[in-house]
């Protein structure tokens, strides 16, 4: 049996090595390392895949969120509503821009922003809503967008973990996650479903004015070289990373299918077990399983984590400390906030290996080992 990895990029690379190597060498041969043809090609291809009018590549997913907030002209003290149960990058940029994070509860089943909690948290100071499509599961975007439109508040989708997901609206229309809100942000960190071989990110929107502004912000606030109209930053997807992504984007749907097959195996193995709750699958969207995350009930989650490690099976706890309990947000008094569902989840979640190269032998060993630990 191959050694089990949380994400097995080496085996994935073996399948696409020839194409990736050729694409990288083409960039090196052309020496167009910054904003070269590979970047332009990828921007257009991703826009087509997402059904989004504009895609602005950038250096990473965190920059994507920061640029989006800067483009909306948010001012110090403005409130940004976000779940606490998320990776820290979602809310780190809020504090960095001297905005005020307002943490709301998540839905117990989907782990994503609770629309009821969202609406209760809106005040006259609310200037943006940032739902997170956590672990590959889409937030309840139809309800979130209805609330946002009612209150005239822009929505920034954090789509770093769910690129490729389909969301079905009640009117029969279908959109890709990340293309639903005012702005969508994603990451191409190597472990993501669509990952490059370094850092990378992108922002998408259907708003022409916002797109032009975000391009300027990502390029030192300039649209004409050396004429800087607004304060910006330096955030670029380099051509080598774009070349890798050009090879992998056409394979994304196949990668997602492989992840779903692995998730189906896990689901079947754990079905009905009294100590495990398998991932919820929202009927109006297709989960892309960036992570396969179990809830452990009536058993010691941390002991299971160690037991798996002893058996050479990696697992992860995403995330052991929610954002509202992080020291970095103490100045906002967020540690006094009561979010019982978020706290409940952080004490029970555990993510098993999930990637495109999991085989039947590995899946059998993982599931049998998990079950052997439980009472």
N, C-alpha and C positions, 0 to 999 in steps of 0.2 A: 504494500500500500504506500502511495506517495505520502510524505509528511503532510499533515493537515495545517493549512495556513488560514488565518482569519480572512485574508484576501491574497489569492495566489496570482500575483501579477507576472511572475516568471513563466508559469505554464501558459498563461494567456498570451504573453509576448511570443512564445515559441510558435504559436499558430499564425502569427501575423508578422513574424520577424523580417521576412524578405520585403514585404511592402513597406513596413516602418523604416527599415534601414535605407531603402531606396528613397523614400520621401525625405528623410533627414539628410542624406547625402546630396540630394538635389538642392536643398537650402544652402548647404555648405558650399557646393559648387557655384551657386549663384551669388553667394555672400550677401543676400538680402535678409539680414538677420532681424531687422526691426521693421515691422509693418510691411513685410514682403508679400508676394503673391499668395503664399500659403495662408496668411492671415485673412486676406481679402476673400479667398476662396472659402475658407471656413466660415467666415461671417455670413456669406450668402447662403451657404449650405445649411447652416444652423437656422437661419431665418426661415428658410423653406421648410425645414423639418418641423419647427415649432409653429409655423403659420403666423409668424410675427413679422411686422413690416420692417423693423430695424433691430439689428443685433450689434452691440458695441463690445468687442472683446476687450478684456482688461487683465490685470496681472493675477488676480485671485478673487475668490468669492467674497472675502471681507471688503476688498476695495469696491466690488460691485455694489454692495449694500451702502457703503459710504458715499459713493458717487451718486447713487439714486437719491439719497437723503439730501445731499448738497444741491442736486438739480431741482428739488422741490422747494428750495429756499426756506428750509426750516430754520428757525431762529432759536438762540439759547433760551431754554426754559419751555419750549414747545414740548408737548407730550406725544410720545410714540408708544402705541399699545402693541405688546408682543407677549408671547408665552414665556414663562420662566423655564419651562421644560424644553430646552433646546441647547445646541452648542453655543458657547459663549460669544462667538463672532456675531451672532444675530443682534445681540444687545450691546456688545462692546463698542460698536461704532456709534450707537446712540449717545453713550457717555462721552466718547471722544469728541463729538460735535457739540457737546454741552447741552444736549437735549435731555429730557426727563423720561426715563423708561417707566412705563406703567405695565406691570406684570399682571397677566390674567390667567385664569385657570384653563386647563385643557380638558378635553373630553376623555373620560376614563377608558373608553374602548379604543378610540383611534389614536390617542396621545396628542392630538392636534387641537388648536385653539377652539375653545367653546364659544359659539356665537352668542349664547345668552350672556356669558360673562363679558364678552366683548362689548355688547351694547350697554351693559350696566356701567362699564368703565369709561365711556365717552363723556368728555366734558368740553366746554368751549375752547379749552387749550389743546384738545386732541388734533394733531395735524398730520398724522400718518398711522396706518395700521400695517403690521408686519406679520402675517400668518406664516407659519413654517410647515412645510410638507415633510413631516418627520419620518425617518426610517424608510421613506419611499411611499408613504401613505399620504394622499392629498387631504388637506384641510377641507372643511365644508364650505367650499368657495361660493356656491350659489347663495347661501345665507349670508356669508361674510360680505360679498359684493353688494347684496341688497341693503345691508346695514350701512355700508360705506357710502353708497349712493344716496341713501336717505339723509345722511348727515354731511354729504359733500366732502368726504375725506378720501385722499388717495390711498391706494393699497400697493404695498411693495411685497411681492411674493418672494419668500426665501425658498428657492427651488433647488438648493444645493444637493439635496438627498433624493430628489424625485424626478430628475430629468427623464423625459420619455413617457411619463405617465399620462393617461387619457382621463379627462373629466367629462362626465355626461350630465348635461343640464336637463331640467324637467321639460324643456321645449323640444328636446331631441337633438339639440346641437352638441357638438363635441369639441373640446379644446385641449391642447396640451398644457400640462401644468407649467407655470412660468409665463404663459401668454394670456392669462385671465385678468390679472390685476392691471393697475396703471403702469407698473414696472415689474419686471421679473428679474431675479438675480440668481446666478448659479455659479458653481465651482467646478473646476476640472482637476482638483487634487487627485493624485494617482489612484487612490482607493475608491473614488466615486464610480458610479455606473458608467459614466463617460469620463474617463480620466486621462490626463496627459502624463508625461514623464518628468514633471516638475510642478510648478505652480501655474495656475491659469484660472480665468473666470470670464463671465460675460454678463451683459445686461441686455434685456430686450424690452421693447415697447412698440406700440402702434401710434404713439403721439410724435408727430414730426418735430415739434418745437422741443420737446423733452429730449428726443434723440440727438438733435443738434447740440443742445446744451451739455448732455452727458459726454458726447465726443470731445467737446471743448474741455470740460473738467478733467477728463482722463488724459488730456494732452496739454497740461500746464495752463489751461484756460485760454487756449488760442485756437482759432480756426484758420488764421493766416500766420505763417511762421514769423515769430518774434513780435507779434501784435497780440498782447495778452489782455483780453477784455474782462475776464472774471478770474477770481482765485480758483485755481485748479490743483491738480496733483499729477504725478507721473505714474501712470498705470497702464502697462501694455502687455498683451499676450505676444510673446516672441515667436518668430517664424518657425523655429524648430518645434515648439510645442504645438503650434497650429498644424504643422505637417503631420504630427502623430495623431492629432484629433481628426484630420481629414481622412486618415485611414480607418479610424475607429468609429466615426459617426455612422457610416453605412451599416455597421455591425451592431449598433446599439439595440435595435429591436431584438436581434438574436441573442444578445447578451441578457436582455431583460427576460426573454423566454427561458433561458437557462436558469436564471435566478428563480423564476416562478416555479420551474420544475423542481428545484431543490426545496423551495418552500412547501410545495405540495407533498413532497416526501416527508418533511418534518411534520406537517399538519397531520398526515395520516398516522405517523408513528406515535404522536402525542395525543391523538383525538380522545377526548373523554377522560383523560387522566385528571384525578381530583386535585393534584398539586400544580398543574400547569394550565395556563391560558394561552392559546396560540394567537398569533396576530389577527386582529380584526381586519376584515376585508370589506371596505365600504362598497355597497352595491352600485353606486354611481361613479366609481372610478376604479381604474386598474392599478393595484399596488405594484410597484416596481422593485420592491425588496432590496433597497440599499442595505438594510440590515434585516435579519430575522430575529425579532425580539420577543422573548417569552416573558410572561408574568409568573413568578413563583409564589405559590400560596401554600401555607402550612408546612413549609420546609425552609431550610436555611439557604438563602440565595448566595451569600458570600462563601459558605462552605461548598456549595455546588461549584462556584467559580474556581475555588482552589482544587477541588476534586478533579475537575476537567483538566486543569493545568497539570496535575500529577499524572494524568493519563495521556499527556501530550496532545491535548485538544485545547486550542486557544478559545477564549471567550472574552467578551468585553461588557462593561457596565456603562452604558450611555444613557444618562449621565448621573454620577453619584451625588453631585451637589448642584441643585438647580440654581439658576442665575440669581434669583432673589435672595439666596442665602450666601452668595459669594461676597467676600470682603470688599471687592472692588466697587460694589454698589451700596456699601454701608452708609455713605453720605446721603443717599436718597431715602434712608429709613426703610428700605425694602425688606430687611431682615425681620421686621415686625409684621410683615404682611402674612396673612393666613391663606395658604393655598393647599388645603388638605389633600386634594387629588394628586397634585404635583408631588408633594412629600411622600404620599403613599406609593406612587409609581417609582420614585427614585430608590426606594428601599426594596423593590421587588423585580425590577427589570434585569434581564440578562440576554445578551445577544450572542448567538451561535455563529460559527463560520458561515459566510455567505459570499459566494463569488461564482464566476462563470465556469470554473473548472472542477467543481465538486463532482465526484463520481459516486456510483452506488456503494462501493466498498467503504469509502469515507463516510458517506451519509449513514450507512448501517452502523458503523462503529460509533459515530457521534451519538446517534439516537439511543443505541443500546447502552452506552455509557451513562447518558443522562438518566435513563430509566432505572439503571442499576443503583443510582445514588438515592433515588426517591423512595419513601416508605411504601 
